[in-house]
Amino acid sequence: MRLGGVRRSTNVKDRRGMRGGLVGGGVGALVIALIVMFLGGDPGVVLEEGTVPAEPATENVPADDERSIMVSQVLATTEDAWNEIFSQMGSDYAEPSLVLFTGATQSACGTGQAAMGPFYCPLDSSVYIDLSFYDDLRDKLGAEGDFAQAYVVAHEVGHHVQTLLGISDQVRSMSAGASQSEANELSVRQELQADCFAGVWGNRTRRLLDPDDPAEALTAASAIGDDRLQRSAQGYVVPESFTHGTSAQRRNWFQRGFDSGDPESCDTFAAGAL
């Protein structure tokens, strides 16, 4: 991405190095076992608590390191894109926060850990990311490039958009009375819509893209498909347990949003075949 001259978002909070979490080096050996939850986005009412000594995390102005500058600029591009889209819909866009942390941190949804991958908490309208995740994205999942990294942020912001539009609440309500397989299918549709919303953002930032950038995002989307992750973790796949979609589905829905630039094209819940 050509981010030179792009403003930095003022909605970034830096908790790296603060006490209040398990301070350590990223996903590590748990990457394949736990990465199935990667980009899970909306952890629902609560994340698993009790593993981290609770101590209020303080927040700093982000340091001028390369990765924090990059994600801050990417967040700013999502703000610009979704402010424009919501304005066109006659509404105001409430911008989310992006929290940088190391190892683990407290959120309004509970304790978030690096091993879970990046996530979105609807209770505090915040995206959480341990930036060492990008090392695992590149080294263990084979998805490299700055646009692949930007896609991660854009996907989580997609979950924020779903929350603002009331989609996440509807999914939770429908899941409450559903069977496990039905709830899993709803989760897949929600995740694929967030991928499509990330594609819409990509379309709206075309002026900043290098020729190879869309391919980087498609590679990242493919890398975290349920089928690929399950096959890597256990040697076989269990389709009825999918919660995020296959590699092909994630790639295809990102592409649909990227091609159209229109969130109306992202109604995965009305789609027959995904």
C-alpha positions as CSV (number, residue, x, y, z in Angstrom):
1,M,0.0,0.0,0.0
2,R,1.1,3.5,-0.7
3,L,0.5,5.0,2.8
4,G,3.0,7.9,2.5
5,G,1.1,11.1,3.4
6,V,-1.9,9.2,4.8
7,R,-3.0,10.5,8.2
8,R,-2.8,8.5,11.3
9,S,-6.0,7.7,13.2
10,T,-6.5,9.3,16.6
11,N,-8.4,6.2,17.8
12,V,-5.4,4.0,18.5
13,K,-4.6,3.0,22.0
14,D,-1.2,1.5,22.9
15,R,-1.0,-1.0,25.8
16,R,2.1,-2.8,24.6
17,G,4.4,-3.6,27.5
18,M,1.8,-2.7,30.1
19,R,1.0,-5.1,32.9
20,G,-2.4,-6.6,33.0
21,G,-1.8,-9.4,30.6
22,L,0.5,-12.3,29.8
23,V,3.5,-10.5,28.3
24,G,5.1,-12.7,25.7
25,G,5.9,-13.4,22.1
26,G,2.7,-13.8,20.1
27,V,0.9,-16.9,19.0
28,G,4.0,-19.2,19.0
29,A,3.4,-22.9,19.2
30,L,-0.4,-22.5,19.6
31,V,-0.8,-20.9,16.2
32,I,-2.3,-23.8,14.3
33,A,-4.4,-25.1,17.2
34,L,-5.9,-21.8,18.2
35,I,-5.7,-19.9,14.9
36,V,-9.0,-21.5,14.0
37,M,-10.5,-18.7,16.1
38,F,-8.5,-16.1,14.1
39,L,-10.6,-13.3,12.8
40,G,-13.5,-14.6,14.9
41,G,-14.3,-10.9,15.3
42,D,-17.2,-10.8,17.7
43,P,-16.5,-13.0,20.8
44,G,-20.1,-12.5,21.9
45,V,-20.8,-11.7,25.5
46,V,-17.5,-12.7,27.1
47,L,-14.1,-14.1,26.3
48,E,-12.6,-16.6,28.6
49,E,-11.5,-14.9,31.8
50,G,-9.4,-15.8,34.8
51,T,-6.1,-16.5,33.2
52,V,-4.6,-13.1,33.5
53,P,-4.1,-11.1,36.7
54,A,-6.5,-8.2,36.5
55,E,-4.7,-4.9,36.7
56,P,-6.0,-1.8,34.9
57,A,-4.2,-1.3,31.6
58,T,-3.0,2.2,30.9
59,E,-2.9,3.5,27.4
60,N,-0.2,5.5,25.6
61,V,0.1,7.4,22.5
62,P,1.3,4.9,19.9
63,A,5.0,4.8,19.4
64,D,6.6,5.7,16.1
65,D,7.4,2.1,15.2
66,E,6.7,0.9,11.6
67,R,3.9,-1.4,12.4
68,S,1.9,0.9,14.8
69,I,2.2,3.7,12.2
70,M,0.9,1.3,9.5
71,V,-2.1,0.0,11.4
72,S,-2.9,3.6,12.5
73,Q,-2.9,4.7,8.9
74,V,-5.0,1.7,7.8
75,L,-7.5,2.4,10.5
76,A,-7.7,6.0,9.3
77,T,-8.5,4.7,5.8
78,T,-11.3,2.5,7.2
79,E,-12.7,5.6,9.0
80,D,-12.7,7.6,5.7
81,A,-14.3,4.8,3.8
82,W,-17.1,4.0,6.3
83,N,-17.7,7.6,7.1
84,E,-18.4,8.1,3.4
85,I,-20.6,5.0,3.1
86,F,-22.6,5.8,6.2
87,S,-23.1,9.4,5.1
88,Q,-24.4,8.1,1.8
89,M,-26.9,6.0,3.8
90,G,-28.0,9.1,5.7
91,S,-26.4,8.0,8.9
92,D,-23.3,8.8,11.1
93,Y,-20.5,6.3,11.5
94,A,-19.3,5.8,15.0
95,E,-15.5,5.1,14.7
96,P,-14.1,2.1,16.6
97,S,-10.9,2.2,18.7
98,L,-7.9,0.0,17.9
99,V,-6.0,-1.3,20.9
100,L,-2.5,-2.6,20.6
101,F,-1.4,-5.0,23.2
102,T,1.3,-7.6,24.0
103,G,0.5,-11.1,25.1
104,A,-2.9,-10.5,26.7
105,T,-5.1,-7.6,27.8
106,Q,-8.5,-6.9,29.3
107,S,-11.4,-5.8,27.1
108,A,-15.0,-5.2,28.0
109,C,-15.7,-8.7,26.6
110,G,-13.1,-10.3,29.0
111,T,-9.5,-11.3,28.7
112,G,-8.2,-11.3,25.1
113,Q,-5.0,-13.2,24.4
114,A,-2.6,-13.1,21.5
115,A,-3.2,-16.8,20.9
116,M,-6.7,-16.0,19.9
117,G,-5.6,-13.7,17.1
118,P,-7.0,-10.2,16.5
119,F,-10.6,-9.8,17.7
120,Y,-13.4,-7.2,17.9
121,C,-15.3,-6.5,21.2
122,P,-18.7,-5.1,20.6
123,L,-19.1,-4.1,24.2
124,D,-16.4,-1.4,24.0
125,S,-16.4,-0.9,20.2
126,S,-12.8,-1.8,19.9
127,V,-10.5,-3.9,17.7
128,Y,-7.7,-5.7,19.6
129,I,-4.4,-6.9,18.1
130,D,-1.0,-8.1,19.2
131,L,1.1,-6.9,16.3
132,S,3.4,-10.0,16.6
133,F,0.5,-11.8,15.0
134,Y,1.7,-10.4,11.7
135,D,4.9,-12.5,12.1
136,D,2.8,-15.7,12.3
137,L,0.6,-14.6,9.5
138,R,3.7,-14.3,7.3
139,D,5.8,-17.2,8.7
140,K,3.3,-19.8,9.6
141,L,0.4,-19.1,7.4
142,G,2.2,-17.9,4.3
143,A,0.4,-14.6,4.0
144,E,2.8,-11.7,3.6
145,G,2.6,-8.1,2.5
146,D,1.3,-4.9,4.0
147,F,-2.1,-5.3,2.3
148,A,-2.5,-8.7,3.9
149,Q,-1.9,-7.0,7.2
150,A,-4.3,-4.2,6.4
151,Y,-7.0,-6.8,5.5
152,V,-6.8,-8.1,9.1
153,V,-7.7,-4.7,10.5
154,A,-10.4,-4.1,7.8
155,H,-12.0,-7.5,8.6
156,E,-12.3,-6.6,12.3
157,V,-13.7,-3.2,11.4
158,G,-16.2,-5.1,9.3
159,H,-17.5,-6.7,12.5
160,H,-17.8,-3.2,14.0
161,V,-19.9,-2.2,11.0
162,Q,-22.1,-5.2,11.6
163,T,-22.6,-4.1,15.2
164,L,-23.6,-0.6,14.1
165,L,-26.1,-2.0,11.6
166,G,-27.7,-4.3,14.1
167,I,-26.6,-7.4,12.2
168,S,-24.5,-8.8,15.1
169,D,-27.4,-8.6,17.5
170,Q,-29.7,-10.3,15.0
171,V,-27.1,-13.2,14.6
172,R,-26.8,-13.6,18.4
173,S,-30.6,-13.7,18.7
174,M,-31.0,-16.3,16.0
175,S,-28.1,-18.4,17.3
176,A,-29.7,-18.5,20.8
177,G,-32.5,-20.7,19.7
178,A,-30.6,-22.7,17.0
179,S,-28.9,-26.0,17.0
180,Q,-25.1,-26.1,17.0
181,S,-24.9,-26.7,13.2
182,E,-27.3,-23.8,12.6
183,A,-25.4,-21.5,14.9
184,N,-22.2,-22.5,13.1
185,E,-23.8,-21.6,9.7
186,L,-24.9,-18.2,11.0
187,S,-21.3,-17.6,12.2
188,V,-19.9,-18.5,8.8
189,R,-22.3,-16.1,7.1
190,Q,-21.3,-13.3,9.6
191,E,-17.6,-13.9,9.0
192,L,-18.0,-13.9,5.2
193,Q,-19.9,-10.7,5.4
194,A,-17.0,-9.1,7.4
195,D,-14.7,-10.4,4.6
196,C,-16.9,-8.7,2.0
197,F,-17.0,-5.5,4.0
198,A,-13.2,-5.6,4.1
199,G,-13.4,-5.9,0.3
200,V,-15.7,-2.8,0.1
201,W,-13.0,-0.9,2.1
202,G,-10.4,-2.2,-0.3
203,N,-12.4,-0.9,-3.3
204,R,-12.7,2.5,-1.6
205,T,-8.9,2.8,-1.1
206,R,-7.9,1.7,-4.6
207,R,-5.9,4.9,-5.1
208,L,-3.5,3.7,-2.4
209,L,-3.0,0.2,-3.7
210,D,0.0,-1.3,-5.5
211,P,-0.8,-3.8,-8.3
212,D,-0.1,-6.8,-6.2
213,D,-2.1,-5.7,-3.1
214,P,-5.4,-7.3,-3.9
215,A,-3.7,-10.7,-4.4
216,E,-2.1,-10.3,-0.9
217,A,-5.5,-9.9,0.7
218,L,-6.9,-12.9,-1.2
219,T,-3.9,-15.0,0.0
220,A,-4.6,-13.9,3.6
221,A,-8.3,-14.7,3.3
222,S,-7.4,-18.1,1.9
223,A,-4.8,-18.8,4.6
224,I,-7.4,-18.6,7.4
225,G,-10.2,-20.7,5.8
226,D,-11.6,-23.3,8.2
227,D,-10.8,-26.2,5.8
228,R,-7.2,-25.2,5.4
229,L,-6.7,-24.6,9.2
230,Q,-8.4,-27.8,10.2
231,R,-6.4,-29.8,7.7
232,S,-3.1,-28.2,9.0
233,A,-4.1,-28.8,12.7
234,Q,-5.5,-32.3,12.5
235,G,-5.1,-33.7,9.0
236,Y,-8.8,-33.7,8.1
237,V,-11.7,-31.3,8.0
238,V,-15.1,-31.3,9.7
239,P,-17.3,-29.1,7.6
240,E,-20.2,-29.0,10.1
241,S,-17.9,-27.4,12.6
242,F,-16.9,-24.6,10.3
243,T,-17.5,-21.1,11.9
244,H,-15.6,-18.9,9.4
245,G,-16.0,-20.4,6.0
246,T,-13.7,-22.2,3.6
247,S,-10.7,-20.6,2.0
248,A,-12.6,-20.4,-1.3
249,Q,-15.6,-18.7,0.4
250,R,-13.5,-16.2,2.2
251,R,-11.6,-15.3,-0.9
252,N,-14.7,-15.1,-3.0
253,W,-16.6,-12.8,-0.6
254,F,-13.7,-10.5,-0.2
255,Q,-13.5,-10.3,-4.0
256,R,-17.2,-9.6,-4.2
257,G,-16.9,-6.6,-1.9
258,F,-13.7,-5.4,-3.7
259,D,-15.3,-5.6,-7.1
260,S,-18.5,-3.8,-6.1
261,G,-17.4,-1.3,-3.5
262,D,-21.0,-1.6,-2.3
263,P,-22.0,-3.1,1.1
264,E,-25.3,-4.0,-0.4
265,S,-23.5,-6.7,-2.3
266,C,-22.4,-8.3,1.0
267,D,-25.7,-9.8,2.1
268,T,-24.4,-13.3,2.9
269,F,-27.6,-14.0,4.9
270,A,-29.8,-13.8,1.8
271,A,-27.4,-15.8,-0.3
272,G,-28.3,-19.4,-1.1
273,A,-25.0,-20.9,-1.8
274,L,-22.0,-19.3,-0.2
